[in-house]
Amino acid sequence: MSRSRTAILAALALVAGASGTALAVVPGDAGIAAAPCTVDYKVQNDWGSGFTASVTVTNNSAAKSSWAVKWSYAGSQKVTNAWNAKVTQSGAAVTAANESYNGTLATGGSASFGFQGTYSGSNAVPATFTLDGVTCNVDGGGPTDPGPTDPGPTGPSTKVDNPYAGAKMYVNPEWSAKAAAEPGGSRVSNQPTAVWLDRIAAINGVNGGMGLRDHLDAALTQKGSGELVIQLVIYNLPGRDCAALASNGELGPTEIDKYKTQYIDPIAAILADTKYAGLRIVNTIEIDSLPNLVTNTGSRPTATPQCDVMKANGNYQKGVGYALNKLGDAPNVYNYIDAGHHGWIGWDDNFAPSAALFKEAATTEGATVNDVHGFITNTANYSALKENNFTINDNVAGKSVRESKWVDWNRYVDELSFAQGFRNQLVTTGFNSGIGMLIDTSRNGWGGTARPAGPGATTTVDTYIEGGRYDRRIHIGNWCNQAGAGLGERPQAAPAAGIDAYVWVKPPGESDGSSSAIPNDEGKGFDRMCDPTYTGNPRNGNSMSGALPNAPVSGHWFSAQFQQLMQNAYPPLP
């Protein structure tokens, strides 16, 4: 549901007086004075007792270094939280002032912000807005009435089959600067990586960093006249990562309403801004969530009480469905659901049940399979893209490779075969036949001197696999800051059948979790799987964790790991 008052440059009942005041003239409309400012107020979502709205103000007067937009409500509307502006309310009167990072408003420049509110009765759009005390022009146009100063959406009106095809990918300036500051880092600092929205505060930017609009604005600059994909990670479910601790989130298991109204709705409002309609926006939806409900619940030895809680309350499915529904409305937004990796759901008893669970999530909270453009595997993980020294069909010394300790009866030995096989299963389960797969190759290169040149000895099935596998983890269940890992294939479009792209969703050099407990205000816990002295649990076969020492809190820069990733890159770096 969307209602708006769209800005227009209507003729003002003003005449240049004896003081010689000059009035701006609308191009092409000689003699018609431009409004000193225009406002576009849109109600993005309205659920009967609350709503989210976006506001864009355009300044047609002298440039400003700070600004404040004011309006009054005719009804009972109350603003509860806001983004990209400091919004205060006294009675019916509302004031939205700039943040420190968006105070500059050039002549002809615009600023946008959004907010969430509550109401009872009617939710009428305000009739009058002012910018720094000067009345702005608005009209009663609807969302399909763009008006003279709003050209309406630009870019593709329908989704393309593969958003990565024929497009550049957004280079995150914040990650790029960290990479370039490392010795040798300039070799990869121009690679595209995803923007992680891992808490509500990340929407506006944390500790002075870039927020979502900042990244989208930067993407417009990088886009130029061609096509560009910007990749976002939607990652803040209630009770997030129920089987781990290092990346626990800020929302408790029951806070689904907060997830919807304070996290997804503001993101959806920004992505729906017509300013960004020319970008191809790819969302990775909630990593490490749904597969946990298959593998880490009930009577399984890997079960956790936290995952049992999330399976019982259904908030993972509700959250994913809501995100798919709200974020997928715009024709330039592409949703890819996280699908774990082959070492998680490649086994027979996980494979089809995971696909069925994804279908359940994709058809709840108003979502349909049409809101799903595809799936992504190996997000922030280390599984080798392609094991060239053996296949799942090999037999050694009278035994199948499935009987080896490493493969352990899995149906897949690498991510490429798994992604292609799981795509077929997803289509069989009811997803559209045109879905594409992404594979995160940011840290699965496994190059360097430890990379085997050929198969292992055929003495036993274990010597064959151990001597030939590229993935050098101690156990396939190990996931935190893995020692010996390297950068993988560089991001590229359509590299194999059914694969939309290889991508770097996990920015190389950002920690998976701290190797010892570190107090923080980010909701990040300490997980022993990140401790190099940890001897394991059933999820990693009670093996050593294989984690690097001296790691910081998840998401923080880990220089030693970045250097190792470059050293062990495959393909090698120049």
JOQUITA-V63778 format. One record per residue. N is the residue number from 1. PSI is psi in degrees with one decimal (none if undefined). NEAR is the number of other ideal C-beta (glycine too) atoms within 10 Angstrom. Layout:
n=N psi=PSI near=NEAR
n=N psi=PSI near=NEAR
This chain:
n=1 psi=133.0 near=11
n=2 psi=127.2 near=15
n=3 psi=149.0 near=17
n=4 psi=159.7 near=24
n=5 psi=110.3 near=24
n=6 psi=134.8 near=24
n=7 psi=140.5 near=28
n=8 psi=157.2 near=19
n=9 psi=77.0 near=21
n=10 psi=160.6 near=17
n=11 psi=135.5 near=13
n=12 psi=149.2 near=14
n=13 psi=53.7 near=6
n=14 psi=143.1 near=11
n=15 psi=137.2 near=8
n=16 psi=122.2 near=10
n=17 psi=-171.4 near=7
n=18 psi=-19.1 near=5
n=19 psi=-12.9 near=6
n=20 psi=18.2 near=6
n=21 psi=129.6 near=9
n=22 psi=134.3 near=8
n=23 psi=135.3 near=15
n=24 psi=146.1 near=15
n=25 psi=133.6 near=13
n=26 psi=126.5 near=18
n=27 psi=131.1 near=9
n=28 psi=-8.2 near=7
n=29 psi=69.1 near=12
n=30 psi=133.2 near=7
n=31 psi=-7.2 near=8
n=32 psi=121.0 near=14
n=33 psi=140.1 near=20
n=34 psi=144.3 near=22
n=35 psi=144.9 near=26
n=36 psi=-21.9 near=20
n=37 psi=156.7 near=24
n=38 psi=149.7 near=28
n=39 psi=135.5 near=23
n=40 psi=108.7 near=27
n=41 psi=118.3 near=20
n=42 psi=130.2 near=22
n=43 psi=112.5 near=20
n=44 psi=-44.4 near=24
n=45 psi=138.0 near=19
n=46 psi=117.8 near=16
n=47 psi=24.1 near=11
n=48 psi=-32.8 near=9
n=49 psi=-3.8 near=9
n=50 psi=171.2 near=19
n=51 psi=162.8 near=21
n=52 psi=149.3 near=25
n=53 psi=153.5 near=25
n=54 psi=144.9 near=23
n=55 psi=130.7 near=24
n=56 psi=124.3 near=21
n=57 psi=133.8 near=26
n=58 psi=128.7 near=24
n=59 psi=116.5 near=22
n=60 psi=9.2 near=23
n=61 psi=-159.8 near=16
n=62 psi=151.1 near=9
n=63 psi=149.2 near=11
n=64 psi=148.1 near=19
n=65 psi=-9.7 near=8
n=66 psi=161.2 near=12
n=67 psi=159.8 near=20
n=68 psi=126.6 near=17
n=69 psi=135.1 near=24
n=70 psi=148.8 near=17
n=71 psi=168.7 near=20
n=72 psi=142.3 near=16
n=73 psi=145.6 near=20
n=74 psi=-16.7 near=12
n=75 psi=-148.0 near=13
n=76 psi=15.8 near=13
n=77 psi=136.7 near=23
n=78 psi=125.6 near=16
n=79 psi=129.4 near=17
n=80 psi=-32.3 near=13
n=81 psi=159.7 near=14
n=82 psi=165.1 near=22
n=83 psi=145.2 near=26
n=84 psi=13.6 near=26
n=85 psi=154.5 near=23
n=86 psi=107.2 near=13
n=87 psi=125.4 near=21
n=88 psi=157.7 near=13
n=89 psi=135.7 near=18
n=90 psi=106.5 near=8
n=91 psi=-126.2 near=8
n=92 psi=-13.0 near=14
n=93 psi=130.4 near=11
n=94 psi=138.2 near=23
n=95 psi=128.2 near=16
n=96 psi=111.4 near=24
n=97 psi=154.2 near=15
n=98 psi=154.5 near=21
n=99 psi=172.5 near=16
n=100 psi=-26.9 near=8
n=101 psi=-6.2 near=15
n=102 psi=32.8 near=19
n=103 psi=-26.3 near=13
n=104 psi=127.1 near=13
n=105 psi=96.6 near=23
n=106 psi=165.5 near=10
n=107 psi=121.4 near=12
n=108 psi=-3.2 near=13
n=109 psi=159.0 near=14
n=110 psi=153.8 near=16
n=111 psi=142.2 near=23
n=112 psi=144.8 near=20
n=113 psi=170.7 near=25
n=114 psi=167.9 near=28
n=115 psi=167.2 near=22
n=116 psi=144.0 near=22
n=117 psi=170.2 near=22
n=118 psi=161.9 near=14
n=119 psi=166.4 near=17
n=120 psi=150.6 near=12
n=121 psi=-124.1 near=8
n=122 psi=161.4 near=9
n=123 psi=59.7 near=22
n=124 psi=145.8 near=13
n=125 psi=134.9 near=17
n=126 psi=148.6 near=19
n=127 psi=-26.9 near=12
n=128 psi=136.9 near=12
n=129 psi=147.5 near=25
n=130 psi=149.3 near=18
n=131 psi=112.8 near=24
n=132 psi=41.2 near=15
n=133 psi=-7.5 near=7
n=134 psi=131.1 near=13
n=135 psi=133.6 near=14
n=136 psi=160.0 near=22
n=137 psi=138.0 near=22
n=138 psi=164.3 near=24
n=139 psi=-178.3 near=15
n=140 psi=21.9 near=11
n=141 psi=151.3 near=16
n=142 psi=-176.1 near=13
n=143 psi=-18.3 near=16
n=144 psi=11.4 near=9
n=145 psi=79.8 near=13
n=146 psi=-30.6 near=18
n=147 psi=166.8 near=20
n=148 psi=-32.5 near=15
n=149 psi=-2.7 near=19
n=150 psi=101.2 near=19
n=151 psi=-3.9 near=10
n=152 psi=-178.1 near=12
n=153 psi=142.6 near=18
n=154 psi=163.1 near=13
n=155 psi=-165.2 near=14
n=156 psi=137.6 near=15
n=157 psi=-17.4 near=9
n=158 psi=156.9 near=6
n=159 psi=144.5 near=17
n=160 psi=162.1 near=16
n=161 psi=-44.0 near=10
n=162 psi=107.1 near=20
n=163 psi=-22.4 near=28
n=164 psi=-20.8 near=26
n=165 psi=126.8 near=15
n=166 psi=18.2 near=12
n=167 psi=147.2 near=20
n=168 psi=166.5 near=18
n=169 psi=145.3 near=25
n=170 psi=129.5 near=26
n=171 psi=113.6 near=18
n=172 psi=113.4 near=24
n=173 psi=-31.8 near=14
n=174 psi=-45.5 near=16
n=175 psi=-41.0 near=22
n=176 psi=-39.4 near=19
n=177 psi=-39.1 near=11
n=178 psi=-42.8 near=19
n=179 psi=-43.0 near=25
n=180 psi=-25.8 near=14
n=181 psi=-13.2 near=12
n=182 psi=143.8 near=17
n=183 psi=123.7 near=9
n=184 psi=-3.2 near=14
n=185 psi=-19.6 near=19
n=186 psi=-15.1 near=12
n=187 psi=-21.6 near=15
n=188 psi=-3.3 near=22
n=189 psi=-12.8 near=17
n=190 psi=8.2 near=10
n=191 psi=146.2 near=19
n=192 psi=135.1 near=23
n=193 psi=162.9 near=26
n=194 psi=159.0 near=27
n=195 psi=122.5 near=24
n=196 psi=120.9 near=23
n=197 psi=79.3 near=22
n=198 psi=9.8 near=22
n=199 psi=165.0 near=18
n=200 psi=-42.0 near=19
n=201 psi=-26.0 near=15
n=202 psi=-20.9 near=21
n=203 psi=-38.3 near=21
n=204 psi=-8.1 near=22
n=205 psi=138.7 near=19
n=206 psi=134.2 near=14
n=207 psi=43.9 near=5
n=208 psi=2.5 near=7
n=209 psi=179.5 near=13
n=210 psi=136.7 near=19
n=211 psi=-176.7 near=22
n=212 psi=-46.5 near=22
n=213 psi=-36.8 near=23
n=214 psi=-43.7 near=18
n=215 psi=-41.7 near=21
n=216 psi=-39.0 near=21
n=217 psi=-41.7 near=15
n=218 psi=-34.9 near=18
n=219 psi=-37.7 near=24
n=220 psi=-39.6 near=16
n=221 psi=-44.5 near=9
n=222 psi=-28.4 near=16
n=223 psi=-44.0 near=19
n=224 psi=-137.7 near=9
n=225 psi=-4.7 near=5
n=226 psi=-164.0 near=9
n=227 psi=147.4 near=18
n=228 psi=136.7 near=21
n=229 psi=129.4 near=25
n=230 psi=130.6 near=27
n=231 psi=127.2 near=30
n=232 psi=144.0 near=23
n=233 psi=115.5 near=24
n=234 psi=110.5 near=23
n=235 psi=80.6 near=25
n=236 psi=31.9 near=27
n=237 psi=152.0 near=28
n=238 psi=137.9 near=26
n=239 psi=36.1 near=24
n=240 psi=144.7 near=28
n=241 psi=62.9 near=23
n=242 psi=-16.3 near=26
n=243 psi=4.7 near=20
n=244 psi=173.2 near=23
n=245 psi=-30.6 near=18
n=246 psi=-27.6 near=24
n=247 psi=29.1 near=23
n=248 psi=148.9 near=20
n=249 psi=-172.8 near=21
n=250 psi=-16.3 near=19
n=251 psi=134.7 near=22
n=252 psi=169.1 near=12
n=253 psi=-27.9 near=17
n=254 psi=1.8 near=12
n=255 psi=50.3 near=19
n=256 psi=-35.9 near=21
n=257 psi=-38.6 near=12
n=258 psi=-39.3 near=15
n=259 psi=-44.1 near=24
n=260 psi=-52.5 near=21
n=261 psi=-30.6 near=19
n=262 psi=-11.2 near=19
n=263 psi=-65.1 near=27
n=264 psi=-46.4 near=23
n=265 psi=-46.0 near=22
n=266 psi=-38.4 near=25
n=267 psi=-45.3 near=23
n=268 psi=-39.3 near=24
n=269 psi=-39.8 near=24
n=270 psi=-44.9 near=23
n=271 psi=-25.5 near=22
n=272 psi=-7.7 near=23
n=273 psi=126.4 near=19
n=274 psi=-17.6 near=18
n=275 psi=-30.8 near=18
n=276 psi=12.8 near=23
n=277 psi=-21.2 near=20
n=278 psi=-5.3 near=17
n=279 psi=151.1 near=26
n=280 psi=110.9 near=27
n=281 psi=117.7 near=23
n=282 psi=123.4 near=29
n=283 psi=127.0 near=25
n=284 psi=117.5 near=25
n=285 psi=109.3 near=28
n=286 psi=80.6 near=22
n=287 psi=156.4 near=27
n=288 psi=39.5 near=21
n=289 psi=-77.1 near=25
n=290 psi=-42.4 near=26
n=291 psi=-26.9 near=22
n=292 psi=-31.5 near=25
n=293 psi=-17.8 near=24
n=294 psi=-45.3 near=24
n=295 psi=-19.0 near=21
n=296 psi=36.6 near=23
n=297 psi=169.1 near=21
n=298 psi=-136.8 near=12
n=299 psi=3.1 near=5
n=300 psi=146.8 near=14
n=301 psi=-17.6 near=8
n=302 psi=1.0 near=16
n=303 psi=148.6 near=19
n=304 psi=149.8 near=17
n=305 psi=-35.9 near=8
n=306 psi=-39.4 near=20
n=307 psi=-34.4 near=23
n=308 psi=-38.7 near=15
n=309 psi=-45.7 near=16
n=310 psi=-32.7 near=27
n=311 psi=-38.0 near=20
n=312 psi=-38.9 near=11
n=313 psi=-13.0 near=15
n=314 psi=12.3 near=15
n=315 psi=-19.3 near=24
n=316 psi=-48.4 near=27
n=317 psi=-42.9 near=23
n=318 psi=-43.4 near=20
n=319 psi=-45.7 near=31
n=320 psi=-44.2 near=28
n=321 psi=-43.5 near=22
n=322 psi=-43.9 near=23
n=323 psi=-45.5 near=28
n=324 psi=-45.2 near=30
n=325 psi=-50.5 near=19
n=326 psi=-39.5 near=25
n=327 psi=-23.6 near=23
n=328 psi=2.6 near=22
n=329 psi=-38.5 near=14
n=330 psi=140.5 near=19
n=331 psi=-13.5 near=14
n=332 psi=10.1 near=22
n=333 psi=132.4 near=24
n=334 psi=119.8 near=26
n=335 psi=127.9 near=23
n=336 psi=120.3 near=26
n=337 psi=138.4 near=26
n=338 psi=133.5 near=27
n=339 psi=30.5 near=28
n=340 psi=-141.0 near=27
n=341 psi=172.7 near=28
n=342 psi=-29.8 near=27
n=343 psi=8.1 near=28
n=344 psi=-51.7 near=26
n=345 psi=20.9 near=26
n=346 psi=-10.9 near=28
n=347 psi=155.5 near=16
n=348 psi=-40.6 near=10
n=349 psi=-2.1 near=12
n=350 psi=-27.1 near=17
n=351 psi=-66.7 near=20
n=352 psi=-40.9 near=15
n=353 psi=-34.1 near=15
n=354 psi=-44.2 near=25
n=355 psi=-40.2 near=24
n=356 psi=-39.3 near=14
n=357 psi=-39.9 near=20
n=358 psi=-40.1 near=27
n=359 psi=-41.1 near=16
n=360 psi=-46.8 near=17
n=361 psi=-36.7 near=26
n=362 psi=-2.0 near=27
n=363 psi=29.2 near=17
n=364 psi=164.3 near=18
n=365 psi=35.1 near=19
n=366 psi=-4.4 near=11
n=367 psi=155.8 near=23
n=368 psi=170.1 near=14
n=369 psi=-20.0 near=16
n=370 psi=-15.1 near=12
n=371 psi=-2.6 near=22
n=372 psi=114.1 near=25
n=373 psi=-22.5 near=25
n=374 psi=-162.6 near=26
n=375 psi=158.0 near=26
n=376 psi=136.9 near=29
n=377 psi=158.6 near=26
n=378 psi=21.5 near=33
n=379 psi=123.6 near=23
n=380 psi=24.3 near=25
n=381 psi=-174.3 near=27
n=382 psi=5.6 near=30
n=383 psi=132.3 near=31
n=384 psi=141.7 near=24
n=385 psi=-49.3 near=25
n=386 psi=118.0 near=13
n=387 psi=106.4 near=24
n=388 psi=-13.3 near=13
n=389 psi=-2.7 near=17
n=390 psi=161.9 near=22
n=391 psi=168.2 near=11
n=392 psi=-16.7 near=17
n=393 psi=-1.3 near=9
n=394 psi=148.8 near=20
n=395 psi=136.5 near=12
n=396 psi=130.7 near=21
n=397 psi=39.4 near=11
n=398 psi=8.1 near=8
n=399 psi=147.6 near=14
n=400 psi=149.6 near=14
n=401 psi=-19.6 near=22
n=402 psi=-21.0 near=16
n=403 psi=-4.3 near=16
n=404 psi=157.8 near=23
n=405 psi=-37.8 near=11
n=406 psi=-50.2 near=19
n=407 psi=-39.3 near=24
n=408 psi=46.9 near=15
n=409 psi=10.3 near=12
n=410 psi=155.4 near=22
n=411 psi=-8.4 near=16
n=412 psi=149.5 near=23
n=413 psi=-5.8 near=30
n=414 psi=172.8 near=26
n=415 psi=-35.6 near=31
n=416 psi=-47.8 near=27
n=417 psi=-36.9 near=18
n=418 psi=-47.5 near=27
n=419 psi=-41.5 near=26
n=420 psi=-40.8 near=16
n=421 psi=-39.8 near=17
n=422 psi=-31.2 near=27
n=423 psi=-44.6 near=23
n=424 psi=-40.7 near=12
n=425 psi=-40.1 near=17
n=426 psi=-40.8 near=26
n=427 psi=-42.7 near=15
n=428 psi=-33.7 near=11
n=429 psi=-16.1 near=17
n=430 psi=1.7 near=13
n=431 psi=158.6 near=21
n=432 psi=145.1 near=13
n=433 psi=-15.9 near=9
n=434 psi=6.4 near=11
n=435 psi=147.3 near=18
n=436 psi=162.5 near=22
n=437 psi=146.2 near=24
n=438 psi=148.8 near=28
n=439 psi=126.0 near=30
n=440 psi=111.8 near=28
n=441 psi=19.8 near=27
n=442 psi=-27.0 near=30
n=443 psi=31.3 near=28
n=444 psi=26.7 near=28
n=445 psi=-38.9 near=26
n=446 psi=52.8 near=27
n=447 psi=-147.5 near=20
n=448 psi=-168.9 near=16
n=449 psi=-20.1 near=7
n=450 psi=-3.7 near=11
n=451 psi=119.8 near=16
n=452 psi=144.8 near=16
n=453 psi=-15.1 near=6
n=454 psi=-174.7 near=8
n=455 psi=159.4 near=17
n=456 psi=175.3 near=19
n=457 psi=144.1 near=12
n=458 psi=21.7 near=12
n=459 psi=-49.9 near=11
n=460 psi=169.0 near=16
n=461 psi=-30.5 near=24
n=462 psi=-40.8 near=19
n=463 psi=-32.3 near=16
n=464 psi=-47.7 near=24
n=465 psi=-47.0 near=23
n=466 psi=-35.8 near=16
n=467 psi=-16.5 near=16
n=468 psi=-14.0 near=19
n=469 psi=138.7 near=24
n=470 psi=-43.6 near=21
n=471 psi=109.2 near=21
n=472 psi=17.2 near=20
n=473 psi=152.8 near=24
n=474 psi=-39.2 near=17
n=475 psi=146.6 near=19
n=476 psi=-15.4 near=24
n=477 psi=-4.9 near=21
n=478 psi=136.8 near=25
n=479 psi=-8.7 near=28
n=480 psi=116.6 near=28
n=481 psi=58.0 near=30
n=482 psi=127.5 near=24
n=483 psi=137.5 near=17
n=484 psi=-4.4 near=21
n=485 psi=160.9 near=27
n=486 psi=161.3 near=26
n=487 psi=142.8 near=29
n=488 psi=-158.7 near=28
n=489 psi=139.5 near=20
n=490 psi=150.1 near=17
n=491 psi=134.8 near=22
n=492 psi=151.5 near=13
n=493 psi=146.3 near=18
n=494 psi=56.3 near=16
n=495 psi=-17.8 near=16
n=496 psi=166.3 near=14
n=497 psi=128.7 near=9
n=498 psi=-3.6 near=17
n=499 psi=116.4 near=23
n=500 psi=-36.6 near=27
n=501 psi=153.9 near=27
n=502 psi=134.1 near=25
n=503 psi=159.7 near=29
n=504 psi=82.0 near=24
n=505 psi=-45.7 near=28
n=506 psi=115.8 near=24
n=507 psi=116.6 near=25
n=508 psi=134.6 near=24
n=509 psi=-10.2 near=26
n=510 psi=127.1 near=20
n=511 psi=148.9 near=23
n=512 psi=-21.3 near=28
n=513 psi=159.3 near=28
n=514 psi=143.8 near=25
n=515 psi=-8.0 near=26
n=516 psi=165.1 near=13
n=517 psi=127.7 near=13
n=518 psi=115.7 near=14
n=519 psi=139.3 near=7
n=520 psi=163.6 near=15
n=521 psi=23.3 near=6
n=522 psi=4.3 near=17
n=523 psi=12.7 near=14
n=524 psi=124.2 near=24
n=525 psi=178.5 near=17
n=526 psi=123.6 near=19
n=527 psi=127.3 near=25
n=528 psi=-18.9 near=19
n=529 psi=-13.2 near=24
n=530 psi=0.2 near=26
n=531 psi=117.1 near=20
n=532 psi=-14.3 near=17
n=533 psi=-2.5 near=11
n=534 psi=136.3 near=19
n=535 psi=7.5 near=11
n=536 psi=-178.1 near=18
n=537 psi=179.1 near=16
n=538 psi=-25.2 near=12
n=539 psi=-16.1 near=22
n=540 psi=32.5 near=22
n=541 psi=28.7 near=14
n=542 psi=44.2 near=11
n=543 psi=167.2 near=17
n=544 psi=150.9 near=15
n=545 psi=-26.7 near=28
n=546 psi=14.9 near=24
n=547 psi=150.9 near=26
n=548 psi=149.2 near=21
n=549 psi=166.7 near=13
n=550 psi=36.6 near=13
n=551 psi=144.6 near=24
n=552 psi=-178.6 near=19
n=553 psi=149.4 near=21
n=554 psi=137.0 near=28
n=555 psi=-16.0 near=21
n=556 psi=157.2 near=16
n=557 psi=132.9 near=16
n=558 psi=89.7 near=24
n=559 psi=-44.0 near=15
n=560 psi=-38.9 near=14
n=561 psi=-41.8 near=24
n=562 psi=-41.2 near=23
n=563 psi=-39.7 near=15
n=564 psi=-38.0 near=22
n=565 psi=-40.0 near=24
n=566 psi=-41.0 near=22
n=567 psi=-37.5 near=16
n=568 psi=18.1 near=23
n=569 psi=142.1 near=24
n=570 psi=118.2 near=19
n=571 psi=147.6 near=12
n=572 psi=153.7 near=14
n=573 psi=152.5 near=17
n=574 psi=none near=5
